[in-house]
Structures are given as structure tokens and as C-alpha cells.
Amino acid sequence: MKQMDAQWWKKTVCYEIYPSSFQDTNGDGVGDLKGITSRLDYLASLGVGCIWLTPVYASPMKDNGYDVSDFYKINPLYGTMEDMENLIAEADKRNIKIVMDLVFNHVSEENAWFQESKKSKENPKSDWFIWRDTPNNWRGIFGGSAWKWCEERKQYYLHTFGDFQPDLNWENPEVRKALYDVANFWIQKGVGGFRLDAVVYIKKPQDFADGKPDASDGMVLIHEMTANRDGILDYLHEFKKNVLDGKNIFTVGEANGILPEQLKDWVGSEGVFDMLFEFNHLQGGDIWYNPIVLSTLDVKNAIFQSQKATALNGWYPVFFENHDKPRSVNAYFSKAADKALASKALTTLLLTLRGTPFVYEGEEIGMTNVDWDSIEAYHELNSRSQYEMALQEGFSHEQAIGFVKALSRDNARTPMQWDSSPNAGFTTGKPWIPLNENFKQLNVALQEENANSPLAYYRRLVNLRKQSPVLLNGNFLPLLADDPQIFAFRREFEGKALTVLVNLSESEAHYDSSILSGQKLLLSNRNDASVGILRPLEANLFE
Ligand code: NOJ
């Protein structure tokens, strides 16, 4: 393994891969590890120094790998342990680190730990999970009660997500030790870091009291009751001590609901992780029939807050997409918006804000949402339960499917669009999920040939970032904070400055050019850039 700087992850780009949908090599219609290895040169050409792999462990795949049946085995759909070792080694040759997803809040019902625990109250693993004689009124994140009856044990078990994903009992030191052993096993294999799934939910309030209902079903969304509870940081510091201390391992936690002012307890030298994914700037939220809709000003405020907070503590993962969210060119813009320009506008922010950019597969070419009219077309379980919940609340099919179209996780899970050949070069077999129909017009190969494409623009910016001490190290100064259209800021480092202006609206915007203090245009996503005016979705960078 190559020696890396202690904070290598500050200077690179992380790329998230959803293995099922990236590249298939054996024709079974599901992406695999060999497929990822075959695309490493492409990833290196995007400036990627770190790949976050969503879970590749053995799993019945009811939640596409987030239901782990064995943390020590590779899912045969994706390949073998040898394929994994080969991927780590080949990535390492290109200075790319592999980051594994640690799903430590829950496991699959098929996991041997749960199989033991459910046998009886006398079993040695009896309290590795959370068992109760009577359920409370918590609703699982994928809908329905968060408790499931187990006939064998004659008790209910708690599940934050699907009823096939029993929550681990972090109160039990044996459970915590077993999880640290898993992480250390993968460090031994040579991985460079971890993303910690759903980590804010691991500590449950031990009174398991009912919450105030938030819908007509009389239930309350579980994470209103369990996110970031007192005592959670004690467990996480224990994790840090047993897994991370003394090793050059990068960590990012998935931390829905952590506020900027709480960041200091979570990241940086006093915290646990290097970075946290918070979701305050993302459209959508948890209840799709009552979605959070953020204006440009809201998005900007949320990001400004996080930039401010991470200037003091830790570091910021800049992201607009992941495997759980709709495509950003749909989420932040109208149906009519020019998606190529929109993609370049967001790419500008992604690669110039202070922090490490996280690119989700296909984002670099501006992949878009799907447009499926029937609920049967959707694969991922949350779409189905959100659809049912909307119907129960009295919405029509048209309305309910509208919510699903806007927020379904399948939007981001259609296969990577490599070229215009059948199945976009993703597989020679039948893809496990249909491709987005636009793949013949929107794919990597076409964009490689077009100097004006989102991909070409991405590469120009990534090269600029790589060579710019200001973009890599500079501080962040918000500009035009109250402007409802323009996202503007300056980065400064050792007497040099870059000013970034992005019109996130679909109409022309004007600004007072004195904010540029004589700086000259360095890069634009428009051919006709001029000072003081930003055309719809125009992004300009001044030096
Ligand atoms: C968050 C993951 O990103 C999502 O895909 C998964 O369904 C849940 N956690 C449960 O693990």
C-alpha cells in the first residue's frame, strides 16, 4: 500500500459507486467488482482519489446491500474476495483509495447474529437486538410500525428501516466489539476509509416512550425519537479508539439531522469523523407527500451555515447527489430547465466550495431522473411504501406517483450510461433495473467527443481545482447572501482569490460588479459571459 498524507482526502475527489448499476462484466445484468476495476482509468481521469462503494457484503439484497447477512463475505452477485482484493490493489496503483460502507445500525434478518438472537431469551446473543413485549408508536423510515412480531421468540424487534433490517443493540458491549472487529478486518484488507451508514440512529432512548403522532396513522417517524440521542458520542468515541486511532483511515458519517452548531462534537480533532454528510441543503425530506421544497436562498443559507461551521471544525463533504436522492438536475431545477447548463452550474459549486467533492456515478455527465408512471415499475421499497402512505392520506394515484417520480431512489439507481450501444454499455444481459430512456443522447462516450459537454466542463474544473492552492486550501467568504438567484462566494489563500458566481435561477440575474475588485474571468459555462450579468444557469469564475 502506498503511504498517503494524513489528510489526503482533503485534496481529492470522492466518487460514489452503486455497484449494481455501474458496470457488469459477466452478463447477469448486475454490476460487479470486476466492472469497477475495468473503469478505474476513467475514474482516474475524473481526478478521483477515493471511491465510496455502497455495501458489497453478502446480502439478500432486499435493500440492495444495506441488509448485510455477513460482513466478512463479498456478495456473490458482485464477485469474490479475490476480486475485492484485486480492486483495492488496482485502485491503489492509481492512488485511489476504496472506502467501504459500514452498516452498523442494523443487519439483515438472515445475519447469523439475528438468527441466534431470535431463538430464545436464553440464547447468548439474546440481547444483541432490541426486543420488547409490546410495541410503541414509532413508524419505520420505510413506513409501517418500526416493530415486527417474531413468532419464534414471541416478542417484537425494532427496525429503523425495513422489517427485514433488525436494529443492533449498541448498549451491549459484545455487539460493539463485534462491529469494531468487522471494521478492523477491512482495514487489514487495505481499505482507505469508511462511510458510516445511518450512524445518528444507533443510540436509542431506553424508555422507548411513545412520541407525538405526526400523521393520521397515530405514529411518529422513528428518527424523531432516536436521532442523535444523549450518549451516542460515547459509543462513537469508543469506535474511534478501537478502530481509527493511530491509523490513516478516512471517515464520513451519514448524519441526517445534525445541525451546523453540533458539528464540532462530531467532526475534527475533538469529534469522531473527518466529515459528516448532513442533508440540510437537499430537497425532499422523509415524507414525500409533504416534501421539503427549498428555494435557492434556502439552499444557499444551508450551505453557507455548514461552510461557516466547518471552517472552525472538521471538513465539509460537498455533495448534491447520492444513491438515495433524485438526480440533482431535476431536484434543483424546473422540468423545462436546460439540463446540461444546470449540470455545469452545480458542478461549478461542487468543485469550488471549500471541502471534498463527492460525485455520484453519472452526475459528471448530468444523468437525469426516470419518468415511470406505474408504481410497479419501481424497484426500491421506499417508493412503494411512500406511494401507499400518500394514498392512505387521501392523495390520488396521479398525485402519489408524482411524489414518487420526484423523490424515488430509483432515479439515481438506473445503470450508468457509458455509450449508445444496447444497454448503454452497462451489460450484455438484461439489466436488473431498466435504463433511463435517454441513454442514446446522454452518455459518457458522446460527451468525451464534445468539448462543450458537462463531462468536458467537469474535467476543466477538476484540473483547475487540482492545480489551485486557493481552491484546495482557501477560506470561504460568502457574497450576495440575500440574493434570491445568485450563489456567490470568494475563496482566498495567501493573498490570492477566486470569486465564484452561479445563477441557480432560470432567468437573467444582475449583480454589482464592484464585488469582483478587478478580477478577470477565468472560466464560464457559457460562451457569452460578461461582467455584471448572469444569464439563466450561468456560472462564472473570476481570478
Ligand atoms: C441509508 C442508505 O444510504 C440507504 O440506502 C439505506 O436504505 C438506509 N441507510 C438503510 O441502511
Residues whose N, C-alpha, C, O or C-beta is under 5 A from the ligand:
A	BS01	NOJ	D63 Y66 F161 D197 A198 D324
